[in-house]
């Protein structure tokens, strides 16, 4: 909401001065921008997700991104530890989609897993869960190879400690970055996470206004 208003105000200012917004924000830096292709990992295995990513490569995309986290292992016994019933709704409707009564019910049951800040959910990946996630990205790389960058979309739902365990386990698969492992407000935890792994750590899509970015840039 706040960002939408800010964008609209920039648009009005640009029209008032008769200049493009990029000029008001410091000027033009490039003529082209490389884009990556995100790919939802709703398939049951890394191999199937790898095939979807491979299809993106065949369409000409040169940078890829995939999901890796709770969604891949929440339904597997022994992969995740969480308060009793906490994952019931997430397992039924992991993306919170749909408008039927049952879908809305599942979405409401998934509220904590989707919205409570990660340190307070009581959720942790077990060693089995970490093994499965490593196997998942291994299968993806087996299909697409290592010649193309592969970023990891919003990980979320886990603690700093689990983020460190996961990032270290998948370093060998050369992720371009791990995204939103912990809430962006936890600046000190982001520092600890980045110092603990060679994988680049990324955040920002949930941040609004410059004040939100300042602590991360110091």
Residue pairs with C-beta under 8 A, 6 or more apart in sequence:
2 208
2 209
3 208
3 209
6 208
6 209
10 21
10 24
10 25
11 21
13 21
13 24
14 20
14 21
14 24
17 24
22 28
34 62
34 63
35 61
35 63
36 61
36 63
36 64
36 65
36 149
36 151
37 56
37 59
37 61
37 63
37 64
37 65
38 65
38 66
38 153
39 49
39 52
39 53
39 56
39 64
39 65
39 66
39 67
40 67
41 49
41 66
41 67
41 68
41 71
41 72
41 136
42 71
43 49
43 52
45 136
45 139
46 135
46 136
46 137
46 138
46 139
46 140
46 142
46 143
47 139
47 140
47 142
47 143
49 66
49 136
49 139
49 140
50 139
50 140
50 141
50 142
50 143
50 144
51 143
53 64
53 66
53 140
53 143
53 144
53 150
54 143
54 144
56 64
57 64
57 144
57 148
62 148
63 148
63 149
63 151
63 176
64 144
64 148
64 149
64 150
64 151
65 150
65 151
65 152
65 153
65 176
66 137
66 140
66 150
66 151
66 152
66 153
67 152
67 153
67 154
68 133
68 136
68 137
68 152
68 153
68 155
68 170
69 133
69 154
69 155
69 156
69 157
69 158
70 80
70 90
70 94
70 113
70 123
70 156
70 157
70 158
71 94
71 95
72 132
72 133
72 136
73 79
73 80
73 125
73 129
73 132
73 133
74 80
74 87
74 90
74 91
74 94
75 91
76 128
76 129
76 132
78 126
78 128
78 129
79 125
79 126
79 128
79 129
79 132
80 87
80 123
80 124
80 125
80 126
80 129
81 123
81 124
81 126
82 113
82 121
82 122
82 123
82 124
83 121
83 122
83 123
85 109
86 112
86 113
86 121
86 122
86 123
87 113
87 123
88 109
88 110
89 105
89 106
89 107
89 108
89 109
89 110
89 111
89 113
90 109
90 110
90 113
90 114
92 106
92 109
92 110
93 103
93 106
93 107
93 110
94 110
96 107
96 110
96 114
97 103
97 107
98 104
98 106
98 107
112 121
113 121
113 123
113 157
117 183
117 185
118 156
118 157
118 158
118 159
118 182
118 183
119 159
119 160
119 182
119 183
119 186
121 157
123 157
123 158
123 159
124 158
124 159
124 161
124 162
125 133
125 158
125 162
125 165
125 166
130 162
130 165
130 166
130 169
133 166
133 169
133 170
134 169
134 170
137 150
137 152
137 170
137 173
137 175
138 173
140 150
140 173
141 150
141 173
144 150
146 174
149 176
150 173
150 174
150 175
150 176
151 175
151 176
151 177
151 179
151 202
152 170
152 175
152 176
152 177
152 178
152 179
153 179
154 179
154 180
154 205
155 163
155 166
155 178
155 179
155 180
155 181
156 180
156 181
158 166
158 181
158 182
159 182
160 181
160 182
160 186
160 189
160 192
160 193
163 178
163 181
163 182
163 193
164 192
164 193
164 196
164 197
166 178
166 181
167 178
167 181
167 193
167 196
167 197
167 199
167 201
168 196
168 197
170 199
171 197
171 198
171 199
175 199
175 200
176 200
177 199
177 200
177 201
177 202
178 197
178 199
178 200
178 201
178 202
179 202
179 203
179 205
180 202
180 203
180 205
180 206
181 193
181 201
181 203
182 189
182 190
182 193
183 206
184 190
184 203
184 204
184 206
184 207
184 212
184 216
187 215
187 216
190 201
190 203
190 216
193 201
194 200
194 201
203 216
204 213
204 216
207 213
207 216
